[in-house]
């Protein structure tokens, strides 16, 4: 359906010598319908939570530097599902024509190579394509300088 400017509609209605009150009522109805149509077309935004997926191939976090990726998932979902979401996105990508030519084999490759649409289908949003350095803290502020 063609989109027509509301001012053009108002001008045409006035040109046909309709009563000003009738034109005003018609234009108000059109504006209300346009607002309702815009609201219906857009789905409500998904609330998300932040997760950091840390690369820990040896299984020990004490005293070593680690890298990882920052990922967002829906707020109501468990953070434990983050890795599965990335793996499922990698499976979907590897099944695509481009993925069959150059498949991804690690989480790191998945975060760097796989397009955002594959993550979005799984309910994940990768915020860092390259891994970032994870730092440890004792979570205390010293009281003396």
ZIKARA-V999254 format. One line per field, one symbol per residue. psi: psi as a letter, one per 20 degrees, with the letter a starting at -180 (. if undefined). A space follows every 10 residues. Layout:
psi->???
This chain:
psi->pqppphhggg gghhhjlqqh hggggghggg hghgghgghh hpqqqppqqq qpopomhijp ipjqqqraqp qqrqhiqphi igghghghhg ggghirghhh gnqqirhghg hhgpqhhhgh hikqophohq qqppqqqikq ppiq.
